[in-house]
Amino acid sequence: MNEPRTYPGAPVTLPLRLDAEPKPVPGCAHCDNIAMEHDRAQANGDASRRRDCNVRLRRHLSADHR
């Protein structure tokens, strides 16, 4: 006898993202501020804030350092 399915289909396999963390542009005060916040978050074990800093830095880099 078949077991009842409790899901609509096969499981989804997501790729493991190993993107390198963004690098601040030397001499940019905004990059430096985000990088310092990132370093504090990493030192305190705050992975959520660290990822938030990465997102903010990527957005800043794409908007202001193209």
C-alpha positions as CSV (number, residue, x, y, z in Angstrom):
1,M,0.0,0.0,0.0
2,N,1.3,3.5,-0.9
3,E,2.0,6.0,1.8
4,P,-0.1,9.2,1.5
5,R,1.9,12.2,0.2
6,T,1.9,15.3,2.4
7,Y,3.6,17.5,-0.2
8,P,2.6,18.5,-3.8
9,G,5.6,17.2,-5.6
10,A,9.2,16.3,-5.5
11,P,11.4,18.4,-3.2
12,V,13.2,21.4,-4.8
13,T,17.0,21.4,-4.7
14,L,18.4,24.9,-4.4
15,P,22.0,25.7,-5.4
16,L,24.5,26.4,-2.6
17,R,25.5,30.1,-3.0
18,L,29.1,30.7,-2.1
19,D,29.3,34.3,-3.4
20,A,32.3,36.1,-2.1
21,E,31.5,38.9,0.3
22,P,31.7,42.4,-1.4
23,K,34.8,44.4,-0.9
24,P,34.6,48.1,0.1
25,V,36.2,50.7,-2.3
26,P,39.3,52.2,-0.6
27,G,38.8,55.8,0.3
28,C,35.0,55.7,0.3
29,A,33.6,56.8,3.7
30,H,30.2,55.1,3.1
31,C,31.9,51.8,2.2
32,D,34.1,52.1,5.3
33,N,31.1,52.6,7.5
34,I,29.3,49.6,6.2
35,A,32.6,47.5,6.4
36,M,33.1,48.5,10.1
37,E,29.5,47.6,10.9
38,H,30.0,44.3,9.1
39,D,33.2,43.6,11.1
40,R,31.4,44.4,14.4
41,A,28.5,42.0,13.5
42,Q,31.0,39.3,12.6
43,A,32.9,39.7,15.8
44,N,29.6,39.5,17.8
45,G,28.4,36.4,15.9
46,D,25.5,38.3,14.4
47,A,25.1,36.6,11.0
48,S,21.9,38.3,10.2
49,R,23.4,41.8,10.5
50,R,26.5,40.7,8.6
51,R,24.3,39.5,5.7
52,D,22.4,42.8,5.9
53,C,25.7,44.7,5.6
54,N,26.7,42.6,2.6
55,V,23.4,43.5,0.9
56,R,23.8,47.2,1.7
57,L,27.4,47.2,0.4
58,R,26.4,45.4,-2.8
59,R,23.6,48.0,-3.4
60,H,26.0,50.9,-2.7
61,L,28.7,49.5,-4.9
62,S,26.3,49.0,-7.8
63,A,24.7,52.5,-7.4
64,D,27.8,54.6,-6.6
65,H,30.9,52.7,-7.9
66,R,30.0,51.5,-11.4
